[in-house]
Amino acid sequence: MKINVDRDRCVGAGQCVLAAASVFDQSDDGLVELLSPEPAQEQYDAVREAELICPSAAIEIQR
C-alpha cells in the first residue's frame, strides 16, 4: 500500500488523524501531513478508514 495526499484538497477536518494517527498528522496550518507514505500492514485498515471518511477526498491509496 502506498498513500498520496493532496494538501490542496485538504480542508483540515482532521478525520485522518483520528483514524490513523501513526500515519497522518496536521501541520501548523491545519492541513494533512503524511507521516508514513508506505505504512505497515497492521495499519492498512485504519488508513482505508481515513480515506473513506476524509470529507474532501484528499487521501488516495494506491493498491
PDB file with one MODEL, atoms N, CA, C and O in Angstrom:
MODEL        1
ATOM      1  N   MET A   1       0.840  -1.170   0.000  1.00  0.00           N
ATOM      2  CA  MET A   1       0.000   0.000   0.000  1.00  0.00           C
ATOM      3  C   MET A   1       0.891   1.242   0.000  1.00  0.00           C
ATOM      4  O   MET A   1       1.868   1.334   0.743  1.00  0.00           O
ATOM      5  N   LYS A   2       0.523   2.185  -0.854  1.00  0.00           N
ATOM      6  CA  LYS A   2       1.204   3.465  -0.899  1.00  0.00           C
ATOM      7  C   LYS A   2       0.138   4.555  -0.826  1.00  0.00           C
ATOM      8  O   LYS A   2      -0.913   4.444  -1.457  1.00  0.00           O
ATOM      9  N   ILE A   3       0.407   5.594  -0.065  1.00  0.00           N
ATOM     10  CA  ILE A   3      -0.562   6.660   0.168  1.00  0.00           C
ATOM     11  C   ILE A   3      -0.079   7.955  -0.460  1.00  0.00           C
ATOM     12  O   ILE A   3       1.100   8.300  -0.389  1.00  0.00           O
ATOM     13  N   ASN A   4      -1.010   8.661  -1.073  1.00  0.00           N
ATOM     14  CA  ASN A   4      -0.765  10.011  -1.559  1.00  0.00           C
ATOM     15  C   ASN A   4      -1.791  10.925  -0.914  1.00  0.00           C
ATOM     16  O   ASN A   4      -2.950  10.541  -0.758  1.00  0.00           O
ATOM     17  N   VAL A   5      -1.385  12.126  -0.538  1.00  0.00           N
ATOM     18  CA  VAL A   5      -2.321  13.114  -0.031  1.00  0.00           C
ATOM     19  C   VAL A   5      -2.238  14.367  -0.887  1.00  0.00           C
ATOM     20  O   VAL A   5      -1.168  14.736  -1.370  1.00  0.00           O
ATOM     21  N   ASP A   6      -3.372  15.008  -1.065  1.00  0.00           N
ATOM     22  CA  ASP A   6      -3.448  16.243  -1.838  1.00  0.00           C
ATOM     23  C   ASP A   6      -3.744  17.383  -0.863  1.00  0.00           C
ATOM     24  O   ASP A   6      -4.896  17.615  -0.495  1.00  0.00           O
ATOM     25  N   ARG A   7      -2.708  18.077  -0.457  1.00  0.00           N
ATOM     26  CA  ARG A   7      -2.875  19.167   0.509  1.00  0.00           C
ATOM     27  C   ARG A   7      -3.722  20.302  -0.045  1.00  0.00           C
ATOM     28  O   ARG A   7      -4.323  21.054   0.722  1.00  0.00           O
ATOM     29  N   ASP A   8      -3.780  20.438  -1.361  1.00  0.00           N
ATOM     30  CA  ASP A   8      -4.621  21.474  -1.964  1.00  0.00           C
ATOM     31  C   ASP A   8      -6.107  21.170  -1.782  1.00  0.00           C
ATOM     32  O   ASP A   8      -6.929  22.085  -1.740  1.00  0.00           O
ATOM     33  N   ARG A   9      -6.445  19.905  -1.675  1.00  0.00           N
ATOM     34  CA  ARG A   9      -7.843  19.500  -1.458  1.00  0.00           C
ATOM     35  C   ARG A   9      -8.215  19.447   0.014  1.00  0.00           C
ATOM     36  O   ARG A   9      -9.392  19.552   0.360  1.00  0.00           O
ATOM     37  N   CYS A  10      -7.232  19.287   0.877  1.00  0.00           N
ATOM     38  CA  CYS A  10      -7.460  19.118   2.313  1.00  0.00           C
ATOM     39  C   CYS A  10      -8.180  20.341   2.885  1.00  0.00           C
ATOM     40  O   CYS A  10      -7.840  21.482   2.572  1.00  0.00           O
ATOM     41  N   VAL A  11      -9.193  20.077   3.738  1.00  0.00           N
ATOM     42  CA  VAL A  11      -9.925  21.150   4.407  1.00  0.00           C
ATOM     43  C   VAL A  11      -9.607  21.217   5.896  1.00  0.00           C
ATOM     44  O   VAL A  11     -10.184  22.026   6.623  1.00  0.00           O
ATOM     45  N   GLY A  12      -8.687  20.365   6.349  1.00  0.00           N
ATOM     46  CA  GLY A  12      -8.242  20.420   7.740  1.00  0.00           C
ATOM     47  C   GLY A  12      -9.220  19.848   8.746  1.00  0.00           C
ATOM     48  O   GLY A  12      -9.188  20.242   9.912  1.00  0.00           O
ATOM     49  N   ALA A  13     -10.085  18.938   8.342  1.00  0.00           N
ATOM     50  CA  ALA A  13     -11.066  18.358   9.252  1.00  0.00           C
ATOM     51  C   ALA A  13     -10.415  17.463  10.308  1.00  0.00           C
ATOM     52  O   ALA A  13     -10.957  17.316  11.403  1.00  0.00           O
ATOM     53  N   GLY A  14      -9.270  16.868  10.000  1.00  0.00           N
ATOM     54  CA  GLY A  14      -8.541  16.061  10.963  1.00  0.00           C
ATOM     55  C   GLY A  14      -9.059  14.649  11.157  1.00  0.00           C
ATOM     56  O   GLY A  14      -8.597  13.943  12.053  1.00  0.00           O
ATOM     57  N   GLN A  15     -10.001  14.227  10.345  1.00  0.00           N
ATOM     58  CA  GLN A  15     -10.551  12.881  10.468  1.00  0.00           C
ATOM     59  C   GLN A  15      -9.494  11.815  10.218  1.00  0.00           C
ATOM     60  O   GLN A  15      -9.532  10.746  10.828  1.00  0.00           O
ATOM     61  N   CYS A  16      -8.563  12.094   9.336  1.00  0.00           N
ATOM     62  CA  CYS A  16      -7.496  11.136   9.040  1.00  0.00           C
ATOM     63  C   CYS A  16      -6.628  10.893  10.267  1.00  0.00           C
ATOM     64  O   CYS A  16      -6.210   9.764  10.524  1.00  0.00           O
ATOM     65  N   VAL A  17      -6.358  11.951  11.020  1.00  0.00           N
ATOM     66  CA  VAL A  17      -5.542  11.827  12.225  1.00  0.00           C
ATOM     67  C   VAL A  17      -6.273  10.997  13.273  1.00  0.00           C
ATOM     68  O   VAL A  17      -5.660  10.179  13.958  1.00  0.00           O
ATOM     69  N   LEU A  18      -7.568  11.205  13.398  1.00  0.00           N
ATOM     70  CA  LEU A  18      -8.351  10.425  14.350  1.00  0.00           C
ATOM     71  C   LEU A  18      -8.376   8.950  13.977  1.00  0.00           C
ATOM     72  O   LEU A  18      -8.365   8.084  14.853  1.00  0.00           O
ATOM     73  N   ALA A  19      -8.410   8.664  12.682  1.00  0.00           N
ATOM     74  CA  ALA A  19      -8.477   7.277  12.219  1.00  0.00           C
ATOM     75  C   ALA A  19      -7.119   6.579  12.254  1.00  0.00           C
ATOM     76  O   ALA A  19      -7.037   5.395  12.581  1.00  0.00           O
ATOM     77  N   ALA A  20      -6.058   7.308  11.920  1.00  0.00           N
ATOM     78  CA  ALA A  20      -4.733   6.685  11.790  1.00  0.00           C
ATOM     79  C   ALA A  20      -3.638   7.675  12.189  1.00  0.00           C
ATOM     80  O   ALA A  20      -2.916   8.196  11.339  1.00  0.00           O
ATOM     81  N   ALA A  21      -3.530   7.917  13.466  1.00  0.00           N
ATOM     82  CA  ALA A  21      -2.592   8.929  13.972  1.00  0.00           C
ATOM     83  C   ALA A  21      -1.128   8.595  13.726  1.00  0.00           C
ATOM     84  O   ALA A  21      -0.286   9.493  13.726  1.00  0.00           O
ATOM     85  N   SER A  22      -0.812   7.328  13.518  1.00  0.00           N
ATOM     86  CA  SER A  22       0.580   6.983  13.255  1.00  0.00           C
ATOM     87  C   SER A  22       0.961   7.195  11.787  1.00  0.00           C
ATOM     88  O   SER A  22       2.134   7.119  11.424  1.00  0.00           O
ATOM     89  N   VAL A  23      -0.044   7.461  10.953  1.00  0.00           N
ATOM     90  CA  VAL A  23       0.201   7.647   9.524  1.00  0.00           C
ATOM     91  C   VAL A  23      -0.017   9.098   9.108  1.00  0.00           C
ATOM     92  O   VAL A  23       0.683   9.605   8.231  1.00  0.00           O
ATOM     93  N   PHE A  24      -0.989   9.773   9.736  1.00  0.00           N
ATOM     94  CA  PHE A  24      -1.340  11.145   9.364  1.00  0.00           C
ATOM     95  C   PHE A  24      -1.202  12.077  10.556  1.00  0.00           C
ATOM     96  O   PHE A  24      -1.369  11.671  11.706  1.00  0.00           O
ATOM     97  N   ASP A  25      -0.892  13.337  10.260  1.00  0.00           N
ATOM     98  CA  ASP A  25      -0.873  14.390  11.263  1.00  0.00           C
ATOM     99  C   ASP A  25      -1.373  15.654  10.579  1.00  0.00           C
ATOM    100  O   ASP A  25      -1.628  15.662   9.375  1.00  0.00           O
ATOM    101  N   GLN A  26      -1.511  16.720  11.357  1.00  0.00           N
ATOM    102  CA  GLN A  26      -1.868  18.014  10.796  1.00  0.00           C
ATOM    103  C   GLN A  26      -0.729  18.975  11.045  1.00  0.00           C
ATOM    104  O   GLN A  26      -0.176  19.032  12.143  1.00  0.00           O
ATOM    105  N   SER A  27      -0.380  19.732  10.017  1.00  0.00           N
ATOM    106  CA  SER A  27       0.695  20.711  10.144  1.00  0.00           C
ATOM    107  C   SER A  27       0.179  21.937  10.886  1.00  0.00           C
ATOM    108  O   SER A  27      -0.993  21.987  11.259  1.00  0.00           O
ATOM    109  N   ASP A  28       1.027  22.911  11.102  1.00  0.00           N
ATOM    110  CA  ASP A  28       0.641  24.131  11.807  1.00  0.00           C
ATOM    111  C   ASP A  28      -0.481  24.885  11.103  1.00  0.00           C
ATOM    112  O   ASP A  28      -1.248  25.606  11.741  1.00  0.00           O
ATOM    113  N   ASP A  29      -0.572  24.715   9.781  1.00  0.00           N
ATOM    114  CA  ASP A  29      -1.657  25.378   9.043  1.00  0.00           C
ATOM    115  C   ASP A  29      -2.942  24.545   9.037  1.00  0.00           C
ATOM    116  O   ASP A  29      -3.929  24.929   8.409  1.00  0.00           O
ATOM    117  N   GLY A  30      -2.929  23.401   9.739  1.00  0.00           N
ATOM    118  CA  GLY A  30      -4.130  22.581   9.876  1.00  0.00           C
ATOM    119  C   GLY A  30      -4.337  21.553   8.780  1.00  0.00           C
ATOM    120  O   GLY A  30      -5.300  20.788   8.824  1.00  0.00           O
ATOM    121  N   LEU A  31      -3.457  21.523   7.806  1.00  0.00           N
ATOM    122  CA  LEU A  31      -3.620  20.607   6.678  1.00  0.00           C
ATOM    123  C   LEU A  31      -2.899  19.291   6.937  1.00  0.00           C
ATOM    124  O   LEU A  31      -2.006  19.201   7.780  1.00  0.00           O
ATOM    125  N   VAL A  32      -3.307  18.287   6.197  1.00  0.00           N
ATOM    126  CA  VAL A  32      -2.793  16.933   6.372  1.00  0.00           C
ATOM    127  C   VAL A  32      -1.286  16.875   6.136  1.00  0.00           C
ATOM    128  O   VAL A  32      -0.748  17.517   5.235  1.00  0.00           O
ATOM    129  N   GLU A  33      -0.632  16.088   6.973  1.00  0.00           N
ATOM    130  CA  GLU A  33       0.783  15.755   6.813  1.00  0.00           C
ATOM    131  C   GLU A  33       0.883  14.245   6.809  1.00  0.00           C
ATOM    132  O   GLU A  33       0.365  13.577   7.704  1.00  0.00           O
ATOM    133  N   LEU A  34       1.535  13.719   5.824  1.00  0.00           N
ATOM    134  CA  LEU A  34       1.706  12.282   5.709  1.00  0.00           C
ATOM    135  C   LEU A  34       2.978  11.870   6.439  1.00  0.00           C
ATOM    136  O   LEU A  34       4.080  12.260   6.054  1.00  0.00           O
ATOM    137  N   LEU A  35       2.818  11.087   7.486  1.00  0.00           N
ATOM    138  CA  LEU A  35       3.965  10.642   8.281  1.00  0.00           C
ATOM    139  C   LEU A  35       4.584   9.369   7.730  1.00  0.00           C
ATOM    140  O   LEU A  35       5.785   9.137   7.871  1.00  0.00           O
ATOM    141  N   SER A  36       3.747   8.544   7.098  1.00  0.00           N
ATOM    142  CA  SER A  36       4.209   7.245   6.614  1.00  0.00           C
ATOM    143  C   SER A  36       3.561   6.931   5.265  1.00  0.00           C
ATOM    144  O   SER A  36       2.455   6.391   5.229  1.00  0.00           O
ATOM    145  N   PRO A  37       4.227   7.257   4.159  1.00  0.00           N
ATOM    146  CA  PRO A  37       3.636   7.026   2.834  1.00  0.00           C
ATOM    147  C   PRO A  37       3.456   5.550   2.488  1.00  0.00           C
ATOM    148  O   PRO A  37       2.657   5.215   1.614  1.00  0.00           O
ATOM    149  N   GLU A  38       4.185   4.672   3.158  1.00  0.00           N
ATOM    150  CA  GLU A  38       4.042   3.232   2.953  1.00  0.00           C
ATOM    151  C   GLU A  38       3.918   2.568   4.324  1.00  0.00           C
ATOM    152  O   GLU A  38       4.891   2.026   4.848  1.00  0.00           O
ATOM    153  N   PRO A  39       2.718   2.613   4.897  1.00  0.00           N
ATOM    154  CA  PRO A  39       2.537   2.113   6.269  1.00  0.00           C
ATOM    155  C   PRO A  39       2.672   0.600   6.371  1.00  0.00           C
ATOM    156  O   PRO A  39       2.591  -0.126   5.380  1.00  0.00           O
ATOM    157  N   ALA A  40       2.879   0.155   7.600  1.00  0.00           N
ATOM    158  CA  ALA A  40       2.944  -1.277   7.883  1.00  0.00           C
ATOM    159  C   ALA A  40       1.573  -1.909   7.671  1.00  0.00           C
ATOM    160  O   ALA A  40       0.546  -1.238   7.773  1.00  0.00           O
ATOM    161  N   GLN A  41       1.569  -3.173   7.382  1.00  0.00           N
ATOM    162  CA  GLN A  41       0.334  -3.878   7.064  1.00  0.00           C
ATOM    163  C   GLN A  41      -0.708  -3.767   8.182  1.00  0.00           C
ATOM    164  O   GLN A  41      -1.903  -3.689   7.898  1.00  0.00           O
ATOM    165  N   GLU A  42      -0.282  -3.759   9.424  1.00  0.00           N
ATOM    166  CA  GLU A  42      -1.247  -3.675  10.520  1.00  0.00           C
ATOM    167  C   GLU A  42      -1.961  -2.321  10.575  1.00  0.00           C
ATOM    168  O   GLU A  42      -2.928  -2.168  11.322  1.00  0.00           O
ATOM    169  N   GLN A  43      -1.502  -1.346   9.801  1.00  0.00           N
ATOM    170  CA  GLN A  43      -2.151  -0.036   9.747  1.00  0.00           C
ATOM    171  C   GLN A  43      -3.110   0.093   8.561  1.00  0.00           C
ATOM    172  O   GLN A  43      -3.793   1.110   8.437  1.00  0.00           O
ATOM    173  N   TYR A  44      -3.173  -0.895   7.705  1.00  0.00           N
ATOM    174  CA  TYR A  44      -3.972  -0.808   6.483  1.00  0.00           C
ATOM    175  C   TYR A  44      -5.447  -0.496   6.749  1.00  0.00           C
ATOM    176  O   TYR A  44      -6.023   0.355   6.070  1.00  0.00           O
ATOM    177  N   ASP A  45      -6.058  -1.158   7.709  1.00  0.00           N
ATOM    178  CA  ASP A  45      -7.476  -0.924   7.985  1.00  0.00           C
ATOM    179  C   ASP A  45      -7.725   0.520   8.414  1.00  0.00           C
ATOM    180  O   ASP A  45      -8.693   1.141   7.974  1.00  0.00           O
ATOM    181  N   ALA A  46      -6.868   1.047   9.258  1.00  0.00           N
ATOM    182  CA  ALA A  46      -7.019   2.425   9.718  1.00  0.00           C
ATOM    183  C   ALA A  46      -6.819   3.413   8.574  1.00  0.00           C
ATOM    184  O   ALA A  46      -7.515   4.426   8.504  1.00  0.00           O
ATOM    185  N   VAL A  47      -5.887   3.131   7.687  1.00  0.00           N
ATOM    186  CA  VAL A  47      -5.636   4.011   6.544  1.00  0.00           C
ATOM    187  C   VAL A  47      -6.831   3.976   5.589  1.00  0.00           C
ATOM    188  O   VAL A  47      -7.237   5.018   5.075  1.00  0.00           O
ATOM    189  N   ARG A  48      -7.389   2.808   5.348  1.00  0.00           N
ATOM    190  CA  ARG A  48      -8.590   2.713   4.496  1.00  0.00           C
ATOM    191  C   ARG A  48      -9.743   3.503   5.104  1.00  0.00           C
ATOM    192  O   ARG A  48     -10.484   4.181   4.392  1.00  0.00           O
ATOM    193  N   GLU A  49      -9.888   3.413   6.408  1.00  0.00           N
ATOM    194  CA  GLU A  49     -10.922   4.180   7.123  1.00  0.00           C
ATOM    195  C   GLU A  49     -10.692   5.675   6.907  1.00  0.00           C
ATOM    196  O   GLU A  49     -11.633   6.411   6.611  1.00  0.00           O
ATOM    197  N   ALA A  50      -9.455   6.122   7.054  1.00  0.00           N
ATOM    198  CA  ALA A  50      -9.130   7.536   6.855  1.00  0.00           C
ATOM    199  C   ALA A  50      -9.474   7.990   5.444  1.00  0.00           C
ATOM    200  O   ALA A  50     -10.008   9.082   5.250  1.00  0.00           O
ATOM    201  N   GLU A  51      -9.171   7.156   4.467  1.00  0.00           N
ATOM    202  CA  GLU A  51      -9.502   7.501   3.078  1.00  0.00           C
ATOM    203  C   GLU A  51     -11.009   7.646   2.902  1.00  0.00           C
ATOM    204  O   GLU A  51     -11.473   8.573   2.238  1.00  0.00           O
ATOM    205  N   LEU A  52     -11.761   6.748   3.485  1.00  0.00           N
ATOM    206  CA  LEU A  52     -13.219   6.768   3.338  1.00  0.00           C
ATOM    207  C   LEU A  52     -13.876   7.956   4.036  1.00  0.00           C
ATOM    208  O   LEU A  52     -14.847   8.513   3.525  1.00  0.00           O
ATOM    209  N   ILE A  53     -13.358   8.346   5.195  1.00  0.00           N
ATOM    210  CA  ILE A  53     -14.023   9.402   5.956  1.00  0.00           C
ATOM    211  C   ILE A  53     -13.490  10.805   5.666  1.00  0.00           C
ATOM    212  O   ILE A  53     -14.019  11.783   6.193  1.00  0.00           O
ATOM    213  N   CYS A  54     -12.469  10.916   4.851  1.00  0.00           N
ATOM    214  CA  CYS A  54     -11.936  12.237   4.507  1.00  0.00           C
ATOM    215  C   CYS A  54     -13.010  13.028   3.748  1.00  0.00           C
ATOM    216  O   CYS A  54     -13.417  12.616   2.662  1.00  0.00           O
ATOM    217  N   PRO A  55     -13.473  14.154   4.299  1.00  0.00           N
ATOM    218  CA  PRO A  55     -14.565  14.888   3.666  1.00  0.00           C
ATOM    219  C   PRO A  55     -14.201  15.547   2.336  1.00  0.00           C
ATOM    220  O   PRO A  55     -15.086  15.884   1.550  1.00  0.00           O
ATOM    221  N   SER A  56     -12.914  15.729   2.081  1.00  0.00           N
ATOM    222  CA  SER A  56     -12.507  16.378   0.837  1.00  0.00           C
ATOM    223  C   SER A  56     -11.846  15.422  -0.149  1.00  0.00           C
ATOM    224  O   SER A  56     -11.365  15.841  -1.202  1.00  0.00           O
ATOM    225  N   ALA A  57     -11.824  14.140   0.195  1.00  0.00           N
ATOM    226  CA  ALA A  57     -11.213  13.113  -0.657  1.00  0.00           C
ATOM    227  C   ALA A  57      -9.759  13.462  -0.988  1.00  0.00           C
ATOM    228  O   ALA A  57      -9.315  13.309  -2.126  1.00  0.00           O
ATOM    229  N   ALA A  58      -9.036  13.927   0.016  1.00  0.00           N
ATOM    230  CA  ALA A  58      -7.638  14.333  -0.176  1.00  0.00           C
ATOM    231  C   ALA A  58      -6.653  13.180  -0.031  1.00  0.00           C
ATOM    232  O   ALA A  58      -5.453  13.350  -0.251  1.00  0.00           O
ATOM    233  N   ILE A  59      -7.164  12.001   0.341  1.00  0.00           N
ATOM    234  CA  ILE A  59      -6.302  10.838   0.555  1.00  0.00           C
ATOM    235  C   ILE A  59      -6.562   9.825  -0.551  1.00  0.00           C
ATOM    236  O   ILE A  59      -7.707   9.481  -0.845  1.00  0.00           O
ATOM    237  N   GLU A  60      -5.477   9.355  -1.155  1.00  0.00           N
ATOM    238  CA  GLU A  60      -5.591   8.349  -2.203  1.00  0.00           C
ATOM    239  C   GLU A  60      -4.665   7.187  -1.858  1.00  0.00           C
ATOM    240  O   GLU A  60      -3.480   7.374  -1.579  1.00  0.00           O
ATOM    241  N   ILE A  61      -5.226   6.003  -1.884  1.00  0.00           N
ATOM    242  CA  ILE A  61      -4.440   4.794  -1.642  1.00  0.00           C
ATOM    243  C   ILE A  61      -4.182   4.116  -2.971  1.00  0.00           C
ATOM    244  O   ILE A  61      -5.106   3.852  -3.741  1.00  0.00           O
ATOM    245  N   GLN A  62      -2.920   3.839  -3.228  1.00  0.00           N
ATOM    246  CA  GLN A  62      -2.556   3.057  -4.407  1.00  0.00           C
ATOM    247  C   GLN A  62      -2.354   1.641  -3.953  1.00  0.00           C
ATOM    248  O   GLN A  62      -1.501   1.360  -3.110  1.00  0.00           O
ATOM    249  N   ARG A  63      -3.139   0.747  -4.511  1.00  0.00           N
ATOM    250  CA  ARG A  63      -3.085  -0.656  -4.093  1.00  0.00           C
ATOM    251  C   ARG A  63      -2.260  -1.455  -5.042  1.00  0.00           C
ATOM    252  O   ARG A  63      -2.099  -2.661  -4.855  1.00  0.00           O
TER     253      ARG A  63
ENDMDL
END
